[in-house]
Amino acid sequence: MTTRTRPCAAVTSFLLLLLLSSAAVSLAKSAGSRDSKQGQQAGASVYVVMVKAPAQGVNYKAYQMRILATALGSEEKAKQALIYSYKAAASGFAAKLTPAQVAALKKHPDVLQALPDVKYTLQDNNHLN
């Protein structure tokens, strides 16, 4: 008789963040020209920010925008920084932020974590030339 085990929550969370980070990298590249036109601050990097799920019936985009605007000082700055909003698999967003903005964001009670976006590349040593 075999038994099935479920992956632990930490592994599942890591894999989810890896997937979300990959999506954020793609979106950040496509938004790069937009960001430079909007005057993003020097030293800003893409972060994946996980937040508590909003209460049932609350507009998730508005909820996430309020969290980001609180940390950045205005809704306009939040709109400029936001790259992508996550809803289906996780509650959070990707945004281009400075280290000071990340520090302010981490103080918000609904923010679970803010992680720098990391690009992972698969290495294929077996491909044919």
Rosetta constraint file for C-alpha pairs under 8 A:
AtomPair CA 7 CA 11 HARMONIC 6.45 0.50
AtomPair CA 7 CA 12 HARMONIC 6.55 0.50
AtomPair CA 8 CA 12 HARMONIC 6.42 0.50
AtomPair CA 9 CA 13 HARMONIC 5.97 0.50
AtomPair CA 10 CA 14 HARMONIC 6.07 0.50
AtomPair CA 11 CA 15 HARMONIC 6.16 0.50
AtomPair CA 12 CA 16 HARMONIC 6.13 0.50
AtomPair CA 13 CA 17 HARMONIC 6.12 0.50
AtomPair CA 14 CA 18 HARMONIC 6.10 0.50
AtomPair CA 15 CA 19 HARMONIC 6.25 0.50
AtomPair CA 16 CA 20 HARMONIC 6.16 0.50
AtomPair CA 16 CA 89 HARMONIC 7.81 0.50
AtomPair CA 17 CA 21 HARMONIC 5.86 0.50
AtomPair CA 17 CA 48 HARMONIC 7.85 0.50
AtomPair CA 18 CA 22 HARMONIC 6.29 0.50
AtomPair CA 19 CA 23 HARMONIC 6.50 0.50
AtomPair CA 20 CA 24 HARMONIC 6.18 0.50
AtomPair CA 20 CA 48 HARMONIC 7.52 0.50
AtomPair CA 21 CA 25 HARMONIC 6.21 0.50
AtomPair CA 21 CA 48 HARMONIC 6.63 0.50
AtomPair CA 21 CA 117 HARMONIC 5.38 0.50
AtomPair CA 21 CA 118 HARMONIC 6.36 0.50
AtomPair CA 21 CA 119 HARMONIC 7.10 0.50
AtomPair CA 22 CA 26 HARMONIC 6.54 0.50
AtomPair CA 22 CA 117 HARMONIC 7.99 0.50
AtomPair CA 22 CA 118 HARMONIC 7.69 0.50
AtomPair CA 22 CA 119 HARMONIC 6.37 0.50
AtomPair CA 22 CA 120 HARMONIC 7.55 0.50
AtomPair CA 23 CA 27 HARMONIC 6.26 0.50
AtomPair CA 24 CA 28 HARMONIC 5.84 0.50
AtomPair CA 24 CA 46 HARMONIC 7.51 0.50
AtomPair CA 24 CA 48 HARMONIC 7.53 0.50
AtomPair CA 24 CA 83 HARMONIC 7.24 0.50
AtomPair CA 24 CA 84 HARMONIC 6.95 0.50
AtomPair CA 24 CA 94 HARMONIC 6.11 0.50
AtomPair CA 24 CA 117 HARMONIC 7.24 0.50
AtomPair CA 25 CA 29 HARMONIC 6.20 0.50
AtomPair CA 25 CA 46 HARMONIC 7.75 0.50
AtomPair CA 25 CA 117 HARMONIC 7.14 0.50
AtomPair CA 25 CA 118 HARMONIC 7.89 0.50
AtomPair CA 25 CA 119 HARMONIC 6.83 0.50
AtomPair CA 26 CA 30 HARMONIC 6.46 0.50
AtomPair CA 27 CA 31 HARMONIC 6.02 0.50
AtomPair CA 27 CA 83 HARMONIC 6.55 0.50
AtomPair CA 27 CA 84 HARMONIC 7.33 0.50
AtomPair CA 28 CA 32 HARMONIC 5.88 0.50
AtomPair CA 28 CA 46 HARMONIC 7.18 0.50
AtomPair CA 28 CA 83 HARMONIC 6.54 0.50
AtomPair CA 31 CA 35 HARMONIC 6.13 0.50
AtomPair CA 31 CA 83 HARMONIC 7.33 0.50
AtomPair CA 32 CA 36 HARMONIC 6.40 0.50
AtomPair CA 33 CA 37 HARMONIC 6.35 0.50
AtomPair CA 34 CA 38 HARMONIC 6.28 0.50
AtomPair CA 35 CA 39 HARMONIC 6.42 0.50
AtomPair CA 35 CA 40 HARMONIC 5.74 0.50
AtomPair CA 35 CA 80 HARMONIC 7.16 0.50
AtomPair CA 35 CA 81 HARMONIC 7.85 0.50
AtomPair CA 36 CA 40 HARMONIC 6.04 0.50
AtomPair CA 38 CA 80 HARMONIC 6.91 0.50
AtomPair CA 40 CA 44 HARMONIC 7.25 0.50
AtomPair CA 40 CA 80 HARMONIC 7.76 0.50
AtomPair CA 40 CA 81 HARMONIC 7.69 0.50
AtomPair CA 41 CA 98 HARMONIC 7.19 0.50
AtomPair CA 42 CA 98 HARMONIC 7.71 0.50
AtomPair CA 43 CA 98 HARMONIC 5.81 0.50
AtomPair CA 43 CA 99 HARMONIC 7.77 0.50
AtomPair CA 44 CA 96 HARMONIC 5.76 0.50
AtomPair CA 44 CA 97 HARMONIC 4.72 0.50
AtomPair CA 44 CA 98 HARMONIC 4.11 0.50
AtomPair CA 44 CA 99 HARMONIC 7.18 0.50
AtomPair CA 45 CA 96 HARMONIC 5.08 0.50
AtomPair CA 45 CA 97 HARMONIC 5.41 0.50
AtomPair CA 45 CA 98 HARMONIC 6.31 0.50
AtomPair CA 45 CA 116 HARMONIC 7.33 0.50
AtomPair CA 45 CA 117 HARMONIC 7.79 0.50
AtomPair CA 46 CA 94 HARMONIC 6.60 0.50
AtomPair CA 46 CA 95 HARMONIC 5.45 0.50
AtomPair CA 46 CA 96 HARMONIC 4.26 0.50
AtomPair CA 46 CA 97 HARMONIC 6.18 0.50
AtomPair CA 46 CA 116 HARMONIC 6.20 0.50
AtomPair CA 46 CA 117 HARMONIC 5.51 0.50
AtomPair CA 47 CA 94 HARMONIC 5.53 0.50
AtomPair CA 47 CA 95 HARMONIC 5.55 0.50
AtomPair CA 47 CA 96 HARMONIC 6.28 0.50
AtomPair CA 47 CA 97 HARMONIC 6.76 0.50
AtomPair CA 47 CA 114 HARMONIC 6.23 0.50
AtomPair CA 47 CA 115 HARMONIC 5.40 0.50
AtomPair CA 47 CA 116 HARMONIC 4.35 0.50
AtomPair CA 47 CA 117 HARMONIC 5.02 0.50
AtomPair CA 48 CA 92 HARMONIC 7.29 0.50
AtomPair CA 48 CA 93 HARMONIC 5.89 0.50
AtomPair CA 48 CA 94 HARMONIC 4.42 0.50
AtomPair CA 48 CA 95 HARMONIC 6.71 0.50
AtomPair CA 48 CA 114 HARMONIC 5.70 0.50
AtomPair CA 48 CA 115 HARMONIC 5.36 0.50
AtomPair CA 48 CA 116 HARMONIC 6.30 0.50
AtomPair CA 48 CA 117 HARMONIC 6.04 0.50
AtomPair CA 49 CA 92 HARMONIC 5.36 0.50
AtomPair CA 49 CA 93 HARMONIC 5.34 0.50
AtomPair CA 49 CA 94 HARMONIC 6.02 0.50
AtomPair CA 49 CA 95 HARMONIC 7.69 0.50
AtomPair CA 49 CA 111 HARMONIC 7.20 0.50
AtomPair CA 49 CA 112 HARMONIC 7.59 0.50
AtomPair CA 49 CA 113 HARMONIC 5.79 0.50
AtomPair CA 49 CA 114 HARMONIC 4.23 0.50
AtomPair CA 49 CA 115 HARMONIC 6.39 0.50
AtomPair CA 50 CA 90 HARMONIC 7.43 0.50
AtomPair CA 50 CA 91 HARMONIC 5.93 0.50
AtomPair CA 50 CA 92 HARMONIC 4.23 0.50
AtomPair CA 50 CA 93 HARMONIC 6.66 0.50
AtomPair CA 50 CA 111 HARMONIC 6.18 0.50
AtomPair CA 50 CA 112 HARMONIC 5.44 0.50
AtomPair CA 50 CA 113 HARMONIC 5.32 0.50
AtomPair CA 50 CA 114 HARMONIC 6.30 0.50
AtomPair CA 51 CA 64 HARMONIC 7.87 0.50
AtomPair CA 51 CA 91 HARMONIC 5.63 0.50
AtomPair CA 51 CA 92 HARMONIC 5.10 0.50
AtomPair CA 51 CA 110 HARMONIC 5.51 0.50
AtomPair CA 51 CA 111 HARMONIC 4.34 0.50
AtomPair CA 51 CA 112 HARMONIC 5.03 0.50
AtomPair CA 51 CA 113 HARMONIC 7.04 0.50
AtomPair CA 52 CA 91 HARMONIC 6.48 0.50
AtomPair CA 52 CA 92 HARMONIC 7.87 0.50
AtomPair CA 52 CA 110 HARMONIC 5.29 0.50
AtomPair CA 52 CA 111 HARMONIC 6.37 0.50
AtomPair CA 52 CA 112 HARMONIC 6.46 0.50
AtomPair CA 53 CA 60 HARMONIC 7.99 0.50
AtomPair CA 53 CA 91 HARMONIC 5.46 0.50
AtomPair CA 54 CA 58 HARMONIC 6.08 0.50
AtomPair CA 54 CA 59 HARMONIC 7.79 0.50
AtomPair CA 54 CA 60 HARMONIC 6.28 0.50
AtomPair CA 54 CA 63 HARMONIC 6.78 0.50
AtomPair CA 58 CA 63 HARMONIC 7.17 0.50
AtomPair CA 59 CA 63 HARMONIC 6.16 0.50
AtomPair CA 60 CA 64 HARMONIC 6.09 0.50
AtomPair CA 60 CA 87 HARMONIC 7.24 0.50
AtomPair CA 61 CA 65 HARMONIC 6.00 0.50
AtomPair CA 61 CA 85 HARMONIC 6.90 0.50
AtomPair CA 62 CA 66 HARMONIC 6.14 0.50
AtomPair CA 63 CA 67 HARMONIC 6.54 0.50
AtomPair CA 64 CA 68 HARMONIC 6.31 0.50
AtomPair CA 64 CA 85 HARMONIC 7.79 0.50
AtomPair CA 64 CA 92 HARMONIC 7.03 0.50
AtomPair CA 64 CA 93 HARMONIC 7.34 0.50
AtomPair CA 65 CA 69 HARMONIC 5.88 0.50
AtomPair CA 65 CA 75 HARMONIC 7.20 0.50
AtomPair CA 65 CA 78 HARMONIC 6.59 0.50
AtomPair CA 65 CA 79 HARMONIC 7.55 0.50
AtomPair CA 66 CA 70 HARMONIC 6.01 0.50
AtomPair CA 66 CA 75 HARMONIC 7.43 0.50
AtomPair CA 67 CA 71 HARMONIC 6.65 0.50
AtomPair CA 67 CA 105 HARMONIC 7.65 0.50
AtomPair CA 67 CA 108 HARMONIC 7.23 0.50
AtomPair CA 67 CA 110 HARMONIC 7.66 0.50
AtomPair CA 68 CA 72 HARMONIC 6.16 0.50
AtomPair CA 68 CA 75 HARMONIC 7.85 0.50
AtomPair CA 68 CA 78 HARMONIC 5.58 0.50
AtomPair CA 68 CA 105 HARMONIC 6.97 0.50
AtomPair CA 69 CA 73 HARMONIC 5.55 0.50
AtomPair CA 69 CA 74 HARMONIC 4.90 0.50
AtomPair CA 69 CA 75 HARMONIC 4.81 0.50
AtomPair CA 69 CA 76 HARMONIC 7.79 0.50
AtomPair CA 69 CA 77 HARMONIC 6.94 0.50
AtomPair CA 69 CA 78 HARMONIC 4.95 0.50
AtomPair CA 70 CA 74 HARMONIC 6.81 0.50
AtomPair CA 70 CA 105 HARMONIC 7.84 0.50
AtomPair CA 71 CA 101 HARMONIC 6.37 0.50
AtomPair CA 71 CA 102 HARMONIC 7.99 0.50
AtomPair CA 71 CA 104 HARMONIC 5.29 0.50
AtomPair CA 71 CA 105 HARMONIC 4.95 0.50
AtomPair CA 71 CA 108 HARMONIC 7.57 0.50
AtomPair CA 72 CA 77 HARMONIC 6.27 0.50
AtomPair CA 72 CA 78 HARMONIC 6.26 0.50
AtomPair CA 72 CA 101 HARMONIC 6.22 0.50
AtomPair CA 72 CA 104 HARMONIC 7.78 0.50
AtomPair CA 72 CA 105 HARMONIC 7.89 0.50
AtomPair CA 73 CA 77 HARMONIC 7.14 0.50
AtomPair CA 74 CA 78 HARMONIC 6.35 0.50
AtomPair CA 75 CA 79 HARMONIC 6.11 0.50
AtomPair CA 76 CA 80 HARMONIC 6.34 0.50
AtomPair CA 77 CA 81 HARMONIC 6.20 0.50
AtomPair CA 78 CA 82 HARMONIC 6.02 0.50
AtomPair CA 81 CA 95 HARMONIC 5.13 0.50
AtomPair CA 81 CA 96 HARMONIC 4.95 0.50
AtomPair CA 81 CA 97 HARMONIC 6.64 0.50
AtomPair CA 82 CA 93 HARMONIC 7.32 0.50
AtomPair CA 82 CA 94 HARMONIC 6.24 0.50
AtomPair CA 82 CA 95 HARMONIC 4.34 0.50
AtomPair CA 82 CA 96 HARMONIC 6.58 0.50
AtomPair CA 83 CA 93 HARMONIC 7.43 0.50
AtomPair CA 83 CA 94 HARMONIC 5.37 0.50
AtomPair CA 83 CA 95 HARMONIC 5.02 0.50
AtomPair CA 83 CA 96 HARMONIC 7.04 0.50
AtomPair CA 84 CA 93 HARMONIC 5.49 0.50
AtomPair CA 84 CA 94 HARMONIC 5.11 0.50
AtomPair CA 84 CA 95 HARMONIC 6.98 0.50
AtomPair CA 85 CA 92 HARMONIC 6.15 0.50
AtomPair CA 85 CA 93 HARMONIC 4.21 0.50
AtomPair CA 85 CA 94 HARMONIC 6.44 0.50
AtomPair CA 86 CA 90 HARMONIC 6.03 0.50
AtomPair CA 86 CA 91 HARMONIC 5.52 0.50
AtomPair CA 86 CA 92 HARMONIC 5.05 0.50
AtomPair CA 86 CA 93 HARMONIC 5.29 0.50
AtomPair CA 86 CA 94 HARMONIC 7.99 0.50
AtomPair CA 87 CA 91 HARMONIC 5.04 0.50
AtomPair CA 87 CA 92 HARMONIC 6.87 0.50
AtomPair CA 97 CA 101 HARMONIC 5.78 0.50
AtomPair CA 97 CA 102 HARMONIC 6.26 0.50
AtomPair CA 98 CA 102 HARMONIC 6.30 0.50
AtomPair CA 99 CA 103 HARMONIC 6.24 0.50
AtomPair CA 100 CA 104 HARMONIC 6.33 0.50
AtomPair CA 101 CA 105 HARMONIC 6.07 0.50
AtomPair CA 102 CA 106 HARMONIC 6.12 0.50
AtomPair CA 102 CA 114 HARMONIC 7.05 0.50
AtomPair CA 103 CA 107 HARMONIC 6.78 0.50
AtomPair CA 104 CA 108 HARMONIC 7.23 0.50
AtomPair CA 105 CA 111 HARMONIC 7.09 0.50
AtomPair CA 105 CA 114 HARMONIC 7.95 0.50
AtomPair CA 106 CA 111 HARMONIC 6.00 0.50
AtomPair CA 106 CA 112 HARMONIC 7.68 0.50
AtomPair CA 106 CA 113 HARMONIC 6.78 0.50
AtomPair CA 106 CA 114 HARMONIC 6.76 0.50
AtomPair CA 107 CA 111 HARMONIC 7.46 0.50
